[in-house]
Amino acid sequence: MHDFRYIDGRFYCEGVSVESLVKKHGSPLYIYSQKTLVSNYQRLDDALKGLDHRICFAMKSNSNLAVMNTLASSGSGFDVVSEGELRRVIAAGGDPTKCVFAGVGKTEQEIRYALEQNIYAFNVESEPELERINRVASKLKKKAPVAVRVNPNIDANTHSKITTGTYENKFGIAFETIEGVYARASKLKNLHLRGIQMHIGSQLTEVKPFAAAVSKVLPLVEKLKASFGIEFFSIGGGLGIVYQQALASGTNAWWKRPEAKEILTPAIYAQALIPLLKGLGLCILIEPGRFISGNAGILVSRVEYIKRTGNKNFAIVDAAMNDLVRPAFYDSFHEIVPLRRKTGVKVSTDVVGGICESSDYFCKDRPLPKLVEGDCIAILSAGAYGSVMGSTYNSRSLAAEVLVNGKKSALVRQRQSLESIWQYESLAPWSTTRE
């Protein structure tokens, strides 16, 4: 679900013309819909009402302060993976006591800071990490709340670069060893064994892998509750979204193509998992990112050139892989539409950026309306793993970001100045400069 649509042939975010935002703020430009963010959060929250539950937004998917404030105001907690992300939560008005801290490489400084902020729990990835957290907590005279991340060795049937729940991945501790890990951890005096956690992968579009993982881990969870009094079971995130979509004129709907008929919805997810989890008597944590933010954002770009080489037709745009790396990194599909609706025969087009890499593309051989220099396009479903994965490669500045709320809009991240890219660099003392 989302709130991007054509009205009278022009592309809108909620009640604001996207063209008007580009005219005001330039391009490339990320645009987020507040209504979509809140709606996606509430749909998931409502679907899980049959459980004692907490949603911790995986801010790795989108860490813009305004986006996070929107979700914090809706009641969300946060899944963080660094001290920087935890500090962002606080800067955005979020509650650190509703945060879980994940990641395989937590430093002593990060652990110390998280304990000082009284986070809800660490999702622990190894026994050496348990020992480190215990040492840091001892120095602070605190008990550190922890949940060991169990690796259930379940193949999520997703992209190889975003699967996390098999023994080939760096995450978590092998399912068969968990009871022994908890027994040893229970002897560490500065740990509070608060829960258990798992996460099998990202962009899952069917419920079967979730149900299989939960079913496999449930007997273990029950044993840990009986032996160590754990309070919660985190089943991770990973709910996928529809990327291949067709726009319906004048409505708020994306009409799904045939291949997207069975896309996972909150209702389907809850229907499968609530019966498994309801009798546990534990708080159930869920850590979604993409599901909430993915279709709540777009990246707008301007066509700079049309170039034809042999049988190829290239639309060269002012956005590039430094702005949105997913197609280059994952070969990901993103729907692309012009800001002004076009009719007529479609042209097989490669939409590419200006970076000196062959992987700098947004689509290849895609049938698109005929584009010309000066047209603006919207790259859809860019609200997750878009701006957060941006870089200044080729000394290109980071894109500006806008949040729309009804007929109002606000610039929530200024376009980075070129000079700021190298502001923390300096010449060596022996360098010479041109006089």
Sequence and secondary structure as in RCSB ss.txt:
>XXXX:A:sequence
MHDFRYIDGRFYCEGVSVESLVKKHGSPLYIYSQKTLVSNYQRLDDALKGLDHRICFAMKSNSNLAVMNTLASSG
SGFDVVSEGELRRVIAAGGDPTKCVFAGVGKTEQEIRYALEQNIYAFNVESEPELERINRVASKLKKKAPVAVRV
NPNIDANTHSKITTGTYENKFGIAFETIEGVYARASKLKNLHLRGIQMHIGSQLTEVKPFAAAVSKVLPLVEKLK
ASFGIEFFSIGGGLGIVYQQALASGTNAWWKRPEAKEILTPAIYAQALIPLLKGLGLCILIEPGRFISGNAGILV
SRVEYIKRTGNKNFAIVDAAMNDLVRPAFYDSFHEIVPLRRKTGVKVSTDVVGGICESSDYFCKDRPLPKLVEGD
CIAILSAGAYGSVMGSTYNSRSLAAEVLVNGKKSALVRQRQSLESIWQYESLAPWSTTRE
>XXXX:A:secstr
   EEEETTEEEETTEEHHHHHHHH SSEEEEEHHHHHHHHHHHHHHTTTS EEEEEETTS   HHHHHHHHHTT
 EEEE SHHHHHHHHHTT  GGGEEE  S   HHHHHHHHHTT SEEEE  HHHHHHHHHHHHHTT  EEEEEEE
E      S TTSB SSTTSSSSEEGGGHHHHHHHHTT TTEEEEEEE   BS B SSHHHHHHHHHHHHHHHHHH
HHH   EEE    B    SEEE TTSS EEE GGGTT   HHHHHHHHHHHHGGG SEEEE  SHHHHGGGEEEE
EEEEEEEEETTEEEEEES  TTT  HHHHH     EEESB   S EEEEEEE SSS TT EEEEEEEEE   TT 
EEEE S SSSSGGG   GGG    EEEEEETTEEEEEE    HHHHTTT    TT     
